[in-house]
Amino acid sequence: MWHRQSGGVGPVFHLMMFRPIVFHLVVLTALMVSAVVVTGSVAYAQCSQAERTAGSCTDTTTQWTTDNDGDQVTIIREESNAGSEGDQSGSGTPGTSAGSSGQSGPTSPPPIRQEAELGSTECEIKVQGLCRGAAPSKNPPVEQVTNTPPTPPRYASELESFRPDRPSIVFEPNGWSVPTLPTNMIAGASRHTVRGELLGWPVEVRFQPVTYHWSFGDGASRTVSVRGDSWSSRNVPQFAATPTSHRYLRPGNYRVDLVVDYRVEFRFEGDEFDDIDGYVSATALSRNMEVLSVSPLLVK
């Protein structure tokens, strides 16, 4: 309400009645500003986890604060970036632009991330260009595996892939003879070893000749347990009888055959030899024996 005072130079108006109202409006405005500003707000940049890890995107934080000293209200805005050297801020009074600036305190920058080389122990796997930890060692410890050899064969018939050497036939005299005189027969056979593999394991098979089956071509045959020896090794004269000799009664050509039976021994390489049941036979190439005719000569 306006109030006019008389008796003066001019009208004087007082705001006596409105002073309380103006004071309350100022206080109420300050409280409202303080209430709004003190609440403050925080905003973050939209960075993905992969971008944060790579350092290609930095989160930004904005913080609003107020300072009310009773006469005026000061609004302060602070912005900080994670990993930046300092925060940027601005302040001002209501109705004016931000004037002074403040520092929230120096911070140390994060260490520089060194990009590991793909394929190294620090970066075995990459996802979206980022390392994802170390992979297991490329050289894992080798497990010690003890291989057990297979069960050895029990019978000679199980060793079909292992064959003894072919025997041979030797005559004395060499390739000819005369009726009724002993012809010395010698078998060319001796103990020998054949090497090979059985189910992937190196093995040795030893063949020992034990029986000799002779067929002399004139209907006669004989089985002996010795191979025979030459007359000279026995220290006997020519046409002497031996355990393996044979007498042809008539002149002619005769086919001589020989079959040798071998006892079999078996072992895995490095082990001892063991006997195997059964025998393995080998046949010699046949030979022709010529028995000559002999005519008596009269000498005066």
Secondary structure as GFF3:
##gff-version 3
##sequence-region A 1 300
A	DSSP	alpha_helix	19	39	.	.	.	ID=ss1
A	DSSP	alpha_helix	49	54	.	.	.	ID=ss2
A	DSSP	beta_strand	60	68	.	.	.	ID=ss3
A	DSSP	beta_strand	73	81	.	.	.	ID=ss4
A	DSSP	beta_strand	88	92	.	.	.	ID=ss5
A	DSSP	beta_strand	126	127	.	.	.	ID=ss6
A	DSSP	beta_strand	130	131	.	.	.	ID=ss7
A	DSSP	three_ten_helix	156	158	.	.	.	ID=ss8
A	DSSP	beta_strand	168	172	.	.	.	ID=ss9
A	DSSP	beta_strand	176	177	.	.	.	ID=ss10
A	DSSP	beta_strand	182	188	.	.	.	ID=ss11
A	DSSP	beta_strand	192	198	.	.	.	ID=ss12
A	DSSP	beta_strand	201	215	.	.	.	ID=ss13
A	DSSP	beta_strand	221	224	.	.	.	ID=ss14
A	DSSP	alpha_helix	231	234	.	.	.	ID=ss15
A	DSSP	beta_strand	245	247	.	.	.	ID=ss16
A	DSSP	beta_strand	252	268	.	.	.	ID=ss17
A	DSSP	beta_strand	274	283	.	.	.	ID=ss18
A	DSSP	beta_strand	287	291	.	.	.	ID=ss19
###
